[in-house]
Amino acid sequence: MTSRRDFAKTLSAAALGYVLHPLAPSPQRLAPRRKLDHVGLQLYTVRDEMKKDVEATIARVAATGYTEVEFAGYFGKRPAEVRAMLDRHGITAPSAHIGSIAPDAWREALDAAHVIGHSYVVVPWIPLEALSGVDGYKKIAAVFNRAAE
């Protein structure tokens, strides 16, 4: 009988031998060739700067070379103001994090998404108390289904 340690050594040696073999395909050939057309920045990563000055932060993000951003709140700005800032700096915002899918908040989020130009809205987290067993998941699924209608 082979021990776990011997099995791990044998497996490691086999993998190393495969990778080092002159006829083995290179990792680059194994990986799918995809080119990223768009690279964006999640603005939550610069939230402290956004709290200080939304427009200056968006300007710096654009100057860095990003062409897309994802919002996680609008920092007191109206959707039309946000859209104007994006347009001034040549950035789009195809998506945004929203905090709630309660009916009033959901309608407000969708209206803002339409003005700003979001194609996607993301609910980044669900409160743990809502995920209590199968019934909790069913309830949250029902909330999402109502929002989708």
Secondary structure, DSSP 8 states (H G I E B T S, - for coil): ---HHHHHHHHHHHHHHHHHSTTS--HHHHS-----S--EEEGGGGHHHHHH-HHHHHHHHHHHT--EEEES--TT--HHHHHHHHHHHT-EEEEEE-S--SHHHHHHHHHHHHHHT-SEEE-----GGGGSHHHHHHHHHHHHHHHH-
